[in-house]
Amino acid sequence: MADFRGLKAVVTGGASGIGKATARLLAERGAEVAVLDLDPSGAEKPLHAFHADISDGVSVTAAVETAAAELGGIDVLVNNAGIGAIGTVEDNDDEEWHRVLEVNLLGMVRTSRAALPHLRRAAAGRPGRAAIVNTCSIAATAGLPQRALYSASKGAVLSLTLAMAADHVREGIRVNCVNPGTADTPWIARLLDAADDPEAERAALNARQPMGRLVSAEDVAAAIVYLAGPDAASVTGTALAVDGGMQGLRPRPAK
C-alpha cells in the first residue's frame, strides 16, 4: 500500500517507541518522513533525522524549517514527543510541573506553530491533505492513580486538539489525536525495571486493560497513520482511543 506517496511527514519523538513505529509505518506507506528527536540516532534510513528540543522554541523552529527544506514541504505533522510523570498533586513540585507541561503541552504548541505555514501551503487547493495528529493518552479521559501531573498535561492536549481543529478546519487542515492506553514503550519498560516486582507490575498493567495486554507501539502507530492519511479526509476534531477497551468497557471480573 502506497497511499502516502508524495506526502511529506514530520514526526516528533520519532526515534523510539510510538514515534518510531509511526515514522516507519508512514515511510512504508510511501511518505517521505523526517524525525525530530533529542536523540535522533535511533531513526533508521530512509527516515531523515534531525535533532530538536521541543522545550526550546528556537530549536523547534530551526528543526522544522530544516526538515521542510529537506522534504520539500510538510503535509503531515505528528506531535508525539512527550515525557512521563508519576505521583499525586503532592509529589511533584512547581519546577517539575513546569518541566512536564513545557514538553507535553507547549512542545506541541511550538511544533504546530512552526509547521502551520507549511501545512497551509499543502492544504491550498487540496482540503484534507494537511493533517496534524497529536499523541494524547487515556489519562486525559480516565482517572488513573499516581498520574496527576501527567493526566493534567494530556487533558490539556485533548482540549488543544479540539481547539486547533476548530481554528484550522476552514483552512483545510485536519487536527486529531490518539488516546493510547498503557503502551509497551521504553518509558513503561523503565517503570517496570524500577518496580519491586516487575513481573507482578506488568501483570497488573495488563489486567487493567480489558483486552488483557499492553497496547503495542504498532497498534498506536496504525491509528495515527489512519488519522494522518487520505482515508480520514473527513475526520477532524476526533480523539481515537487505542486502549484495549480501558476507557469505554466495563467487563465482568474474570472467574
Protein Blocks (a to p, Z undefined) as FASTA:
>chain_A
ZZkgoiacddehilgcjllmmmmmmmmnopacddddfblmlpccfbdcddddfkbmklmm
mmmmmmmmmnopafbdcdfbccddeddfklpcfklmmmmmmmmmmmmmmmmmmmmmmmmm
mmgopghkaccdddddfklmpccehilmmmmmmmmmmmmmmmmmmmmmmnopacdddddd
ddddfklmmmmmmpmblmlmmmmmmmmpmnlpacdfklmmmmmmmmmmmklmmgghiacd
deehmmmpccdddZZ
